[in-house]
Amino acid sequence: MKAFFDTNLLVYAQEAGARGDRARELVAEGGLVSVQVLNELASVLSRKLKRSWVEIADVLDDVLAALDDPIPLTLPLHLAALEFARAHRVAFYDALILAAATEAGCDRLYSEDFRHGRRFGNCRIVNPFL
């Protein structure tokens, strides 16, 4: 089965230290992201980490080379996210990540934004930093 990466894991992969090392190990094992995650990563790198657009493009190229093709944002995915948000009482953008991970058939979602071990269908939340 496959892993899905929340944005925070990809941000941590840009950091030095144990957390960055662990995030890079997981990315090297492969998995999936969505276009939403790529958009959020670019935003965080620009706004919070003050990276140049050239540096951001390099990071995105690295992510795209390491992982499978990203899951596109589509109307059916949007509608599935609305249902996730309603049914599970999660924020919409978190629901969009959950919907992408479950629709892609991922068995785990690496994230710190949800309770470790919680399941959404066949997809289990894994906080790799615990």
C-alpha distance (Angstrom), angle and dihedral (degrees) to the residues before:
residue distance angle dihedral
M1 . . .
K2 3.77 . .
A3 3.77 138.8 .
F4 3.78 125.6 -131.4
F5 3.81 119.8 -150.4
D6 3.77 125.2 -140.2
T7 3.79 115.8 -146.6
N8 3.79 94.6 -103.7
L9 3.82 91.8 64.7
L10 3.79 91.3 55.1
V11 3.79 91.4 47.7
Y12 3.81 90.6 51.0
A13 3.81 89.3 50.3
Q14 3.83 85.8 67.5
E15 3.81 92.3 58.0
A16 3.78 132.4 86.3
G17 3.79 120.3 -122.7
A18 3.79 137.5 48.8
R19 3.80 95.9 -47.0
G20 3.80 91.7 51.1
D21 3.80 91.2 46.2
R22 3.80 91.7 51.8
A23 3.81 92.8 47.4
R24 3.83 91.3 50.2
E25 3.84 90.9 49.4
L26 3.80 90.7 54.5
V27 3.81 94.0 46.2
A28 3.81 89.2 50.0
E29 3.83 88.2 57.5
G30 3.81 89.0 60.3
G31 3.76 136.0 -126.8
L32 3.77 141.1 140.8
V33 3.76 143.7 -64.7
S34 3.77 131.9 -179.6
V35 3.78 128.7 -122.6
Q36 3.81 85.5 -107.1
V37 3.82 90.0 61.1
L38 3.81 90.5 50.0
N39 3.81 89.7 50.5
E40 3.80 92.1 49.2
L41 3.81 91.2 46.9
A42 3.81 91.5 52.9
S43 3.80 90.0 48.7
V44 3.82 94.6 50.0
L45 3.80 93.0 45.1
S46 3.81 90.7 50.9
R47 3.79 101.8 38.1
K48 3.80 105.0 32.0
L49 3.79 104.4 23.0
K50 3.82 95.0 35.8
R51 3.81 93.8 -135.5
S52 3.78 119.4 167.1
W53 3.80 119.4 -112.4
V54 3.80 89.3 -110.4
E55 3.82 89.9 55.5
I56 3.81 90.9 45.8
A57 3.80 91.3 51.5
D58 3.82 89.4 51.2
V59 3.81 91.8 51.2
L60 3.80 91.8 48.1
D61 3.81 90.4 48.7
D62 3.82 89.3 52.2
V63 3.80 91.7 49.9
L64 3.79 92.3 48.2
A65 3.81 90.8 49.1
A66 3.82 93.5 49.1
L67 3.80 99.3 44.4
D68 3.79 137.3 47.8
D69 3.80 119.9 -91.4
P70 3.80 109.5 -64.3
I71 3.78 121.9 -103.2
P72 3.83 107.8 -107.7
L73 3.78 124.1 -127.2
T74 3.79 106.0 -109.9
L75 3.78 136.9 166.7
P76 3.84 92.4 -107.5
L77 3.82 89.4 52.0
H78 3.80 90.2 48.8
L79 3.81 90.6 51.4
A80 3.81 91.6 47.5
A81 3.81 89.1 51.2
L82 3.80 90.9 52.4
E83 3.81 88.5 54.6
F84 3.83 92.0 47.4
A85 3.81 90.6 50.2
R86 3.80 91.8 50.0
A87 3.79 97.7 41.8
H88 3.80 98.2 41.8
R89 3.81 100.6 29.5
V90 3.80 94.7 -125.4
A91 3.80 129.2 142.0
F92 3.79 113.7 -86.7
Y93 3.81 97.4 -114.3
D94 3.81 90.3 48.8
A95 3.80 88.0 49.1
L96 3.80 89.5 52.2
I97 3.81 89.6 56.6
L98 3.81 91.1 47.2
A99 3.79 91.4 49.2
A100 3.81 92.0 49.7
A101 3.82 92.2 48.3
T102 3.79 94.9 48.1
E103 3.80 95.4 42.4
A104 3.81 89.3 50.8
G105 3.80 89.3 54.6
C106 3.80 95.1 -116.0
D107 3.78 115.2 165.5
R108 3.81 94.4 -156.1
L109 3.78 138.9 30.1
Y110 3.79 115.6 -155.1
S111 3.80 106.0 -144.2
E112 3.78 145.4 128.8
D113 3.80 91.8 -151.8
F114 3.81 97.0 81.2
R115 3.79 135.2 46.8
H116 3.81 110.6 -79.6
G117 3.80 110.7 -108.7
R118 3.80 95.7 18.0
R119 3.80 112.7 139.2
F120 3.75 129.7 -142.5
G121 3.78 104.3 -172.8
N122 3.81 106.7 -54.5
C123 3.81 92.9 -19.9
R124 3.80 117.4 97.1
I125 3.80 124.1 -161.4
V126 3.81 112.6 -122.6
N127 3.78 122.7 -170.2
P128 3.82 100.4 -163.8
F129 3.81 92.9 -166.8
L130 3.80 98.4 64.8
